[in-house]
Amino acid sequence: MPVLDRRGFLIAASSLLVAAFGARTGAAAQSARATSPRYGDLYGPVLDEPFPIPALRASQVRPAFLRAEVPYETAEAAGTLVVDPQAHYLYLVQGGGWATRYGVGVGRSGFGWSGTAIVGDKQEWPDWYPPKEMLARQPELLDRMSDLQSGVGMPGGPGNPLGARALYLWQGRKDTLYRIHGTVEPWTIGSSVSSGCIRMINQDVIDLYDQTPVGTKVVVLGRPISRERRDRPVYQN
């Protein structure tokens, strides 16, 4: 039987490590796929809502941004929401090295935000109250506004840009004015197009809403923004 020299031994050992890693990676991927429901179960029509939600067409969102159970190592506790704006993903940490991953749309250049917050409030079919600054930038929005209980805004419904659900992000006792919410533009998921909020497919935000109590910790990754931008009252959607 031939004796391996040192070079041959290292090559053989490396090959075994690569094969073992590939097997583990493949097993993890198969496990993730095995726990993922069918597309129709995730994104079919939702008819038991005040405003029925149509099925998501497969052509509207890239497959990479559809909901999935994925391996995810983090020091955050189970139940924490972790948003990765650069990758356009939101993770609901499940613990045990796993998370539910959702595709999201995030703020375009100049409207991003990062830091730690909590879910201070949550609403189904929320009303939308754009600030004066936004109405000044987009005066055409005034035609869609009406006088509501809390001011000039748009009542919740199928045309409301906040979609079917909203989670309101607070720091301390102060509303940051940033939200995690649904969208009437699912084709924007996976893009940086909003005015700072984190938007989700309506079917996904309903799923997240049902698993996220008030008080949940939210971590938004990324470079900290300046104090000037952090304190500026800009509403986003």
Secondary structure, 3 states (H helix, E strand, C coil): CCCCCHHHHHHHHHHHHHHHHHHHHHHHHHHHHHCCCCHHHHHCCECCCCCCECCCCCCCCCHHHCCEEEECCCCCCCCCEEEECCCCEEEEEEECCEEEEEECEEECCCCCCCEEEEEEEEEECCCECCCHHHHHHCHHHHHHCEEECCEEEECCCCCCCCCCEEEEEEECCEEEEEEEECCCCHHHCCCEEECCCEECCHHHHHHHHHCCCCCCEEEECCCCCCHHHHHCCCCCC
